[in-house]
């Protein structure tokens, strides 16, 4: 039977000689078709990023929906996440998600006729985690700010929040930036990917002593 269709069922008895008349018809529907995903987005709420999932309603009566999310936390195959919503009447689901995490979404629908087949899988990833181990060498006039790589990040932003305004100091794909007129108390660093921007790191340590190999690039500085 095709998903989402309604059928009329009748029964007739036969003893090999005589046939009964048909029974009164019973109307019943097949299991609904799987929902079609409409939109997936990441939204920051305070210090967390939430996954907001919406889908189109199925054209059947008394339908409930379920969203299933599987993920690798921190892009690590050893830290797996497997979460399902309750069966919902509404066509959306929201949940907080870890940073730097690729995920898959599958949708289901059900009614009295049964549970649908799974929907097409949607694959995505969350915003990166905030850069860690942010430190600087130098002084307020000239400083080298560096940090550890954030999983799945494609670039990093350094901001000044002096005076209550957020101004870009550096936009880089590397793990360090040279800064002038540097104030660690009003500086923050974020990691970015195609989805969005991490929670900012404001904890900056330093100054630290640093030395450079003669052939080193800016990312090859190391502390002593």
Secondary structure, 3 states (H helix, E strand, C coil): CCCCCEEEECCCCECCCCECCCCCCEEEECCCCCCEEEEEEEEEECCEEEEEEEEECCCCCCCEEEEEEEEEHHHCCCCEEEEECCCECCCEEEEEECCCCEEEEEEEEEECCEECCCCCCEEEECCCCCCCCCEEEECCCEEEEECCCCCCCCEEEEEECHHHCCEEEEEECCCEEEEECCCHHHEEEEEECCCCECCCECCCEECCCEECCCCCCHHHCEEC
